[in-house]
Amino acid sequence: MVRTRPIEPPTAPLTDGTVTLRPRRESDLDALAEASHDPEARRWLDDEPMDEQARRTGVARADEAWRSGTAAPLTIADAVTDEPVGMINLQFCSDTEATIAYGVFPQCRGRGIAPRAVRLLAQWALSDLKLEQVILEADERNTASIRVAEKCGFHGLGTRTETVGDSAQRSIVVFALRDSSTG
Ligand SMILES: CC(C)(COP(=O)(O)OP(=O)(O)OC[C@H]1O[C@@H](n2cnc3c(N)ncnc32)[C@H](O)[C@@H]1OP(=O)(O)O)[C@@H](O)C(=O)NCCC(=O)NCCS
């Protein structure tokens, strides 16, 4: 099942005073395109690196994802300078569940940016979009991402095996966060 409704972006940027999540802007695209080629991002994220065409259409594609209700892509920005420091996205599986994906620019890692961004977006999805749960999936070797899940209070649902290419297999740890008010 896929989501059947468009998603309205947050009426005001989501912020905790250190990071801000806001819709993607034209001025973010050079930094997002450069970061999409980072070897760690390539290793752990399914997204293709952004070529010139993807860079040119980056804002239009993000807007279309919100309109169609397939995904909710946002830029993670420094709350003080408004400079982009990463990206975060919700990919909707249905009207009640979405998978969260994120990346922080290499030079900004290790400062707790991803946990802040994940907490903000997951709480917005559970409270404003009324999702039942947010799913986070990480390769079992991606210790940095698994730490993000743990720091944000996600609980482990289990591990599944995924086939990559013709035969290689990888283990994916699946986490979930549910609305604490509903248990
Ligand atoms: C996973 C990722 C988003 C974490 O973002 P972050 O803002 O650096 O998160 P944190 O600062 O909380 O650090 C998380 C862990 O990263 C590791 N880490 C710390 N400093 C680091 C650095 N300078 N560079 C890389 N990893 C670092 C540590 O294991 C840390 O855990 P700890 O706080 O228990 O020591 C980031 O490493 C990244 O963009 N990786 C590539 C894309 C990716 O893997 N996305 C997730 C796919 S599921």
The ligand as an SDF file (V2000), in Angstrom:
LIG
                    3D

 48 50  0  0  0  0  0  0  0  0999 V2000
   25.0440    8.2860    9.9790 C   0  0  0  0  0  0  0  0  0  0  0  0
   25.2330    9.7990   10.0060 C   0  0  0  0  0  0  0  0  0  0  0  0
   23.9910   10.4580    9.4070 C   0  0  0  0  0  0  0  0  0  0  0  0
   25.3830   10.2420   11.4760 C   0  0  0  0  0  0  0  0  0  0  0  0
   25.2980   11.6520   11.5420 O   0  0  0  0  0  0  0  0  0  0  0  0
   26.0240   12.5120   12.6840 P   0  0  0  0  0  0  0  0  0  0  0  0
   25.3920   13.8430   12.6870 O   0  0  0  0  0  0  0  0  0  0  0  0
   27.4850   12.4320   12.5080 O   0  0  0  0  0  0  0  0  0  0  0  0
   25.5970   11.6800   14.0140 O   0  0  0  0  0  0  0  0  0  0  0  0
   26.3250   11.7270   15.4470 P   0  0  0  0  0  0  0  0  0  0  0  0
   27.1250   12.9740   15.6000 O   0  0  0  0  0  0  0  0  0  0  0  0
   25.2730   11.4320   16.4480 O   0  0  0  0  0  0  0  0  0  0  0  0
   27.3530   10.5190   15.3940 O   0  0  0  0  0  0  0  0  0  0  0  0
   26.8400    9.1950   15.3040 C   0  0  0  0  0  0  0  0  0  0  0  0
   28.0180    8.2360   15.3510 C   0  0  0  0  0  0  0  0  0  0  0  0
   28.8800    8.5040   14.2470 O   0  0  0  0  0  0  0  0  0  0  0  0
   30.2450    8.1760   14.6160 C   0  0  0  0  0  0  0  0  0  0  0  0
   31.0690    9.3880   14.4640 N   0  0  0  0  0  0  0  0  0  0  0  0
   31.4850   10.2690   15.3990 C   0  0  0  0  0  0  0  0  0  0  0  0
   32.2420   11.2250   14.8380 N   0  0  0  0  0  0  0  0  0  0  0  0
   32.2940   10.9490   13.5130 C   0  0  0  0  0  0  0  0  0  0  0  0
   32.9150   11.5990   12.4060 C   0  0  0  0  0  0  0  0  0  0  0  0
   33.6300   12.7110   12.5520 N   0  0  0  0  0  0  0  0  0  0  0  0
   32.7260   11.0560   11.1780 N   0  0  0  0  0  0  0  0  0  0  0  0
   31.9800    9.9510   11.0060 C   0  0  0  0  0  0  0  0  0  0  0  0
   31.3570    9.3000   12.0330 N   0  0  0  0  0  0  0  0  0  0  0  0
   31.5220    9.7970   13.2670 C   0  0  0  0  0  0  0  0  0  0  0  0
   30.1910    7.7160   16.0620 C   0  0  0  0  0  0  0  0  0  0  0  0
   30.0220    6.3040   16.0420 O   0  0  0  0  0  0  0  0  0  0  0  0
   28.9180    8.3600   16.5620 C   0  0  0  0  0  0  0  0  0  0  0  0
   28.3640    7.6620   17.6510 O   0  0  0  0  0  0  0  0  0  0  0  0
   28.7000    8.1600   19.1550 P   0  0  0  0  0  0  0  0  0  0  0  0
   28.0860    9.5020   19.2930 O   0  0  0  0  0  0  0  0  0  0  0  0
   28.0980    7.1220   20.0080 O   0  0  0  0  0  0  0  0  0  0  0  0
   30.2020    8.2430   19.2470 O   0  0  0  0  0  0  0  0  0  0  0  0
   26.4870   10.2450    9.2000 C   0  0  0  0  0  0  0  0  0  0  0  0
   27.6030    9.4820    9.6500 O   0  0  0  0  0  0  0  0  0  0  0  0
   26.3290   10.0600    7.7060 C   0  0  0  0  0  0  0  0  0  0  0  0
   25.8510   10.9570    7.0140 O   0  0  0  0  0  0  0  0  0  0  0  0
   26.7360    8.8860    7.1650 N   0  0  0  0  0  0  0  0  0  0  0  0
   26.5940    8.5820    5.7260 C   0  0  0  0  0  0  0  0  0  0  0  0
   25.1390    8.4060    5.3100 C   0  0  0  0  0  0  0  0  0  0  0  0
   24.4300    7.3540    6.1640 C   0  0  0  0  0  0  0  0  0  0  0  0
   25.0050    6.3700    6.6060 O   0  0  0  0  0  0  0  0  0  0  0  0
   23.1090    7.5920    6.3750 N   0  0  0  0  0  0  0  0  0  0  0  0
   22.2600    6.6790    7.1300 C   0  0  0  0  0  0  0  0  0  0  0  0
   21.7870    5.5580    6.2580 C   0  0  0  0  0  0  0  0  0  0  0  0
   20.7590    4.4260    7.2060 S   0  0  0  0  0  0  0  0  0  0  0  0
  1  2  1  0
  2  3  1  0
  2  4  1  0
  2 36  1  0
  4  5  1  0
  5  6  1  0
  6  7  2  0
  6  8  1  0
  6  9  1  0
  9 10  1  0
 10 11  2  0
 10 12  1  0
 10 13  1  0
 13 14  1  0
 14 15  1  0
 15 16  1  0
 15 30  1  0
 16 17  1  0
 17 18  1  0
 17 28  1  0
 18 19  1  0
 18 27  1  0
 19 20  2  0
 20 21  1  0
 21 22  1  0
 21 27  2  0
 22 23  1  0
 22 24  2  0
 24 25  1  0
 25 26  2  0
 26 27  1  0
 28 29  1  0
 28 30  1  0
 30 31  1  0
 31 32  1  0
 32 33  2  0
 32 34  1  0
 32 35  1  0
 36 37  1  0
 36 38  1  0
 38 39  2  0
 38 40  1  0
 40 41  1  0
 41 42  1  0
 42 43  1  0
 43 44  2  0
 43 45  1  0
 45 46  1  0
 46 47  1  0
 47 48  1  0
M  END
$$$$
